[in-house]
Amino acid sequence: MTAAVLTTLPQKITCSTVEIKVNFIKPVSAESKLIRCEARIIHIGRKLANVEGRIKGGNDELYAHGVSTCLIFKVG
């Protein structure tokens, strides 16, 4: 989820996770085969960003979902 926020920020601006909440729906195993992670930005402000994410299997079954808050700050 933090990576999704990072892709929207200009150079010399970064972010760090300050809060994360994840709900695990079912376990990932060798039989799960292909899984994918999706993230969608809910809101980006001057100092904080909110984002949600999902981990899904090949037939769109949900393995986990969560929300995160990221602190946005300048580096260097």
DSSP file (Angstrom, degrees, kcal/mol; ACC not computed):
  #  RESIDUE AA STRUCTURE BP1 BP2  ACC     N-H-->O    O-->H-N    N-H-->O    O-->H-N    TCO  KAPPA ALPHA  PHI   PSI    X-CA   Y-CA   Z-CA
    1    1 A M     >        0   0    0      0, 0.0     4,-1.4     0, 0.0     3,-0.3   0.000 360.0 360.0 360.0 -41.1    0.0    0.0    0.0
    2    2 A T  H  >  +     0   0    0      1,-0.2     4,-2.5     2,-0.2     5,-0.2   0.878 360.0  58.9 -61.8 -36.6    2.8    2.4    0.8
    3    3 A A  H  > S+     0   0    0      1,-0.2     4,-1.6     2,-0.2    -1,-0.2   0.864 100.7  55.9 -61.1 -35.7    4.3    1.7   -2.6
    4    4 A A  H  4 S+     0   0    0     -3,-0.3     4,-0.3     1,-0.2    -1,-0.2   0.902 109.5  45.9 -63.0 -40.3    1.1    2.9   -4.2
    5    5 A V  H >X S+     0   0    0     -4,-1.4     3,-1.8     1,-0.2     4,-0.6   0.920 108.0  57.2 -67.5 -43.8    1.5    6.2   -2.4
    6    6 A L  H >< S+     0   0    0     -4,-2.5     3,-1.0     1,-0.3    -1,-0.2   0.839  97.8  62.0 -57.1 -34.5    5.2    6.5   -3.3
    7    7 A T  T 3< S+     0   0    0     -4,-1.6    -1,-0.3     1,-0.2    -2,-0.2   0.672 104.3  49.1 -68.1 -14.5    4.3    6.3   -7.0
    8    8 A T  T <4 S+     0   0    0     -3,-1.8    -1,-0.2    -4,-0.3    -2,-0.2   0.545  92.8  93.8 -99.3  -8.7    2.3    9.5   -6.8
    9    9 A L  S << S-     0   0    0     -3,-1.0     3,-0.1    -4,-0.6     6,-0.1  -0.597  72.9-120.5 -92.3 145.8    4.9   11.6   -5.0
   10   10 A P    >   -     0   0    0      0, 0.0     3,-1.5     0, 0.0    -1,-0.1  -0.218  49.4 -68.7 -72.6 170.5    7.4   14.0   -6.6
   11   11 A Q  T 3  S+     0   0    0      1,-0.2     3,-0.1    63,-0.0    64,-0.0  -0.252 121.1  22.8 -58.8 147.9   11.2   13.6   -6.2
   12   12 A K  T 3  S+     0   0    0      1,-0.2    63,-2.4    -3,-0.1     2,-0.4   0.542 103.1 100.1  68.0  10.6   12.6   14.3   -2.8
   13   13 A I  E <   +A   74   0A   0     -3,-1.5    61,-0.2    61,-0.2     2,-0.2  -0.994  47.9 161.9-120.2 132.6    9.2   13.6   -1.2
   14   14 A T  E     -A   73   0A   0     59,-3.1    59,-2.5    -2,-0.4     2,-0.3  -0.729  22.2-139.7-136.0-175.4    8.6   10.2    0.4
   15   15 A C  E     -A   72   0A   0     57,-0.2     2,-0.3    -2,-0.2    57,-0.2  -0.976   3.6-157.5-148.9 162.5    6.3    8.5    2.9
   16   16 A S  E     -A   71   0A   0     55,-1.7    55,-2.9    -2,-0.3     2,-0.3  -0.995  32.2-105.1-140.8 143.1    6.3    6.1    5.7
   17   17 A T  E     +A   70   0A   0     -2,-0.3    53,-0.2    53,-0.2     3,-0.1  -0.523  36.2 170.1 -69.9 127.7    3.6    3.9    7.1
   18   18 A V  E     +     0   0A   0     51,-2.8     2,-0.3     1,-0.4    52,-0.2   0.587  69.8  15.7-110.0 -19.5    2.3    5.2   10.4
   19   19 A E  E     +A   69   0A   0     50,-1.6    50,-2.5     2,-0.0    -1,-0.4  -0.976  61.7 177.6-154.4 140.8   -0.8    2.9   10.8
   20   20 A I  E     -A   68   0A   0     -2,-0.3     2,-0.4    48,-0.2    48,-0.2  -0.993   6.8-173.0-146.5 139.4   -1.9   -0.3    9.1
   21   21 A K  E     -A   67   0A   0     46,-2.6    46,-2.1    -2,-0.3     2,-0.4  -0.990  11.5-178.2-133.1 122.7   -4.9   -2.6    9.6
   22   22 A V  E     -A   66   0A   0     -2,-0.4     2,-0.5    44,-0.2    44,-0.2  -0.979  14.8-158.8-127.1 134.8   -5.1   -5.9    7.8
   23   23 A N  E     -A   65   0A   0     42,-3.3    42,-2.0    -2,-0.4     2,-0.6  -0.962  13.5-149.6-110.0 120.5   -7.8   -8.6    7.8
   24   24 A F  E     +A   64   0A   0     -2,-0.5    40,-0.3    40,-0.2    39,-0.1  -0.808  17.7 177.4 -91.7 122.6   -6.7  -12.0    6.8
   25   25 A I        -     0   0    0     38,-2.9    39,-0.2    -2,-0.6    -1,-0.2   0.891  64.5  -8.5 -92.9 -48.8   -9.5  -13.9    5.1
   26   26 A K  S    S-     0   0    0     37,-1.5    -1,-0.4     0, 0.0     2,-0.1  -0.985  78.7 -94.4-149.4 155.1   -7.9  -17.2    4.1
   27   27 A P        -     0   0    0      0, 0.0     2,-0.5     0, 0.0    37,-0.0  -0.380  29.0-129.0 -74.4 149.1   -4.3  -18.6    4.1
   28   28 A V        +     0   0    0     -2,-0.1     2,-0.2    35,-0.0     7,-0.0  -0.839  39.1 167.2 -92.2 130.6   -2.0  -18.5    1.1
   29   29 A S    >   -     0   0    0     -2,-0.5     3,-1.4     1,-0.0     4,-0.4  -0.753  54.0 -87.4-134.0-179.3   -0.6  -21.9    0.3
   30   30 A A  G >  S+     0   0    0      1,-0.3     3,-0.9    -2,-0.2    -2,-0.0   0.812 126.5  58.2 -61.6 -29.9    1.3  -23.7   -2.5
   31   31 A E  G 3  S+     0   0    0      1,-0.2    -1,-0.3     2,-0.1     3,-0.1   0.646  87.8  76.1 -74.2 -14.4   -2.1  -24.6   -4.0
   32   32 A S  G <  S+     0   0    0     -3,-1.4    26,-0.5     1,-0.2    -1,-0.2   0.769  73.3 175.3 -67.1 -24.9   -2.9  -20.9   -4.2
   33   33 A K    <   +     0   0    0     -3,-0.9     2,-0.4    -4,-0.4    -1,-0.2  -0.344  53.5  27.2  55.3-119.5   -0.6  -20.5   -7.2
   34   34 A L        +     0   0    0     -2,-0.1    24,-0.9    -3,-0.1     2,-0.3  -0.571  69.0 171.5 -80.3 126.8   -0.9  -17.0   -8.7
   35   35 A I  E     -B   57   0A   0     -2,-0.4     2,-0.3    22,-0.2    22,-0.2  -0.924  12.2-159.0-126.2 157.6   -1.8  -14.2   -6.3
   36   36 A R  E     -B   56   0A   0     20,-2.7    20,-2.7    -2,-0.3     2,-0.4  -0.983  10.1-140.5-137.8 149.7   -1.9  -10.5   -6.9
   37   37 A C  E     -B   55   0A   0     -2,-0.3     2,-0.4    18,-0.2    18,-0.2  -0.914  19.1-172.0-108.9 134.2   -1.8   -7.4   -4.7
   38   38 A E  E     -B   54   0A   0     16,-2.8    16,-2.4    -2,-0.4     2,-0.4  -0.955   1.9-172.5-124.3 144.3   -3.9   -4.4   -5.5
   39   39 A A  E     -B   53   0A   0     -2,-0.4     2,-0.4    14,-0.2    14,-0.2  -0.997   3.9-170.2-137.1 143.4   -3.8   -0.9   -3.9
   40   40 A R  E     -B   52   0A   0     12,-2.8    12,-2.7    -2,-0.4     2,-0.4  -0.996  23.6-127.1-135.1 128.8   -6.1    2.1   -4.3
   41   41 A I  E     -B   51   0A   0     -2,-0.4    10,-0.3    10,-0.2     3,-0.1  -0.593  19.9-174.9 -77.1 129.3   -5.4    5.5   -2.9
   42   42 A I  E     -     0   0A   0      8,-2.5     2,-0.3    -2,-0.4     9,-0.2   0.882  68.5 -15.5 -86.9 -47.4   -8.3    6.9   -0.9
   43   43 A H  E     -B   50   0A   0      7,-1.8     7,-3.1     2,-0.0     2,-0.5  -0.964  50.9-160.5-159.9 139.5   -6.9   10.3   -0.2
   44   44 A I  E     +B   49   0A   0     -2,-0.3     5,-0.2     5,-0.2     2,-0.1  -0.986  21.4 170.6-124.0 121.5   -3.6   12.2   -0.4
   45   45 A G        -     0   0    0      3,-3.1    -2,-0.0    -2,-0.5     0, 0.0  -0.303  51.8 -82.2-108.3-163.3   -3.2   15.4    1.6
   46   46 A R  S    S+     0   0    0     -2,-0.1     3,-0.1     1,-0.1    -2,-0.0   0.856 123.7   9.5 -72.9 -34.6   -0.2   17.5    2.4
   47   47 A K  S    S+     0   0    0      1,-0.2    25,-3.3    24,-0.1     2,-0.3   0.654 126.3  44.0-118.7 -24.8    1.0   15.4    5.3
   48   48 A L  E     - C   0  71A   0     23,-0.2    -3,-3.1   -33,-0.1     2,-0.4  -0.931  53.3-166.6-129.2 150.0   -1.0   12.2    5.3
   49   49 A A  E     -BC  44  70A   0     21,-2.1    21,-2.7    -2,-0.3     2,-0.4  -0.990   8.5-154.0-130.9 142.5   -2.2    9.7    2.7
   50   50 A N  E     +BC  43  69A   0     -7,-3.1    -8,-2.5    -2,-0.4    -7,-1.8  -0.958  20.8 171.2-116.4 135.9   -4.9    6.9    3.1
   51   51 A V  E     -BC  41  68A   0     17,-2.2    17,-2.6    -2,-0.4     2,-0.3  -0.980  19.3-150.7-143.7 150.6   -4.8    3.8    1.0
   52   52 A E  E     -BC  40  67A   0    -12,-2.7   -12,-2.8    -2,-0.3     2,-0.3  -0.922  15.2-170.2-122.6 152.2   -6.5    0.5    0.8
   53   53 A G  E     -BC  39  66A   0     13,-2.5    13,-2.3    -2,-0.3     2,-0.3  -0.959   8.7-164.9-141.5 158.2   -5.2   -2.8   -0.5
   54   54 A R  E     -BC  38  65A   0    -16,-2.4   -16,-2.8    -2,-0.3     2,-0.5  -0.992  12.4-149.5-140.2 145.9   -6.3   -6.3   -1.3
   55   55 A I  E     +BC  37  64A   0      9,-2.7     8,-3.1    -2,-0.3     9,-1.3  -0.986  29.7 179.6-114.3 121.8   -4.6   -9.7   -2.0
   56   56 A K  E     -BC  36  62A   0    -20,-2.7   -20,-2.7    -2,-0.5     6,-0.2  -0.873  21.2-129.3-126.1 154.6   -6.5  -11.8   -4.4
   57   57 A G  E >   -B   35   0A   0      4,-2.7     3,-1.8    -2,-0.3   -22,-0.2  -0.315  42.8 -87.1 -90.6 179.0   -6.1  -15.2   -6.0
   58   58 A G  T 3  S+     0   0    0    -24,-0.9   -23,-0.1   -26,-0.5   -25,-0.1   0.806 128.3  47.2 -59.5 -34.1   -6.3  -16.1   -9.7
   59   59 A N  T 3  S-     0   0    0      2,-0.1    -1,-0.3     1,-0.0    -2,-0.0  -0.004 125.9 -98.3 -99.7  30.1  -10.1  -16.6   -9.7
   60   60 A D  S <  S+     0   0    0     -3,-1.8     2,-0.3     1,-0.2    -2,-0.1   0.619  71.4 154.8  68.7  16.7  -10.6  -13.3   -7.8
   61   61 A E        -     0   0    0      1,-0.1    -4,-2.7     2,-0.0     2,-0.4  -0.571  44.3-120.3 -76.8 140.8  -10.9  -14.9   -4.4
   62   62 A L  E     + C   0  56A   0     -2,-0.3    -6,-0.2    -6,-0.2     3,-0.1  -0.671  35.2 169.8 -87.6 126.8  -10.0  -12.6   -1.5
   63   63 A Y  E     -     0   0A   0     -8,-3.1   -38,-2.9    -2,-0.4   -37,-1.5   0.752  69.2 -12.6-100.9 -36.2   -7.1  -13.6    0.8
   64   64 A A  E     -AC  24  55A   0     -9,-1.3    -9,-2.7   -40,-0.3    -1,-0.4  -0.985  54.4-169.4-161.4 155.4   -6.6  -10.4    2.7
   65   65 A H  E     +AC  23  54A   0    -42,-2.0   -42,-3.3    -2,-0.3     2,-0.3  -0.985  16.6 157.9-147.0 155.1   -7.6   -6.7    2.7
   66   66 A G  E     -AC  22  53A   0    -13,-2.3   -13,-2.5    -2,-0.3     2,-0.3  -0.975  29.0-127.5-164.1 174.7   -6.5   -3.7    4.7
   67   67 A V  E     -AC  21  52A   0    -46,-2.1   -46,-2.6    -2,-0.3     2,-0.3  -0.952  21.8-169.0-132.8 154.0   -6.1    0.0    5.0
   68   68 A S  E     -AC  20  51A   0    -17,-2.6   -17,-2.2    -2,-0.3     2,-0.4  -0.988  15.8-147.5-144.6 150.9   -3.0    2.1    5.8
   69   69 A T  E     -AC  19  50A   0    -50,-2.5   -51,-2.8    -2,-0.3   -50,-1.6  -0.983  20.3-164.3-117.3 131.6   -2.1    5.7    6.7
   70   70 A C  E     -AC  17  49A   0    -21,-2.7   -21,-2.1    -2,-0.4     2,-0.5  -0.932  15.9-134.9-119.1 140.0    1.2    7.1    5.5
   71   71 A L  E     -AC  16  48A   0    -55,-2.9   -55,-1.7    -2,-0.4     2,-0.4  -0.807  21.0-148.1 -89.4 129.3    3.1   10.2    6.6
   72   72 A I  E     +A   15   0A   0    -25,-3.3     2,-0.3    -2,-0.5   -57,-0.2  -0.854  29.1 156.1-102.2 131.3    4.3   12.3    3.7
   73   73 A F  E     -A   14   0A   0    -59,-2.5   -59,-3.1    -2,-0.4     2,-0.2  -0.983  41.0-102.5-153.1 161.4    7.6   14.2    4.2
   74   74 A K  E     -A   13   0A   0     -2,-0.3     2,-0.3   -61,-0.2   -61,-0.2  -0.601  32.0-153.6 -84.9 144.3   10.6   15.8    2.4
   75   75 A V              0   0    0    -63,-2.4    -1,-0.0    -2,-0.2     0, 0.0  -0.871 360.0 360.0-115.9 153.3   14.0   14.0    2.3
   76   76 A G              0   0    0     -2,-0.3    -1,-0.1   -63,-0.0   -63,-0.0   0.447 360.0 360.0  82.5 360.0   17.4   15.5    1.9
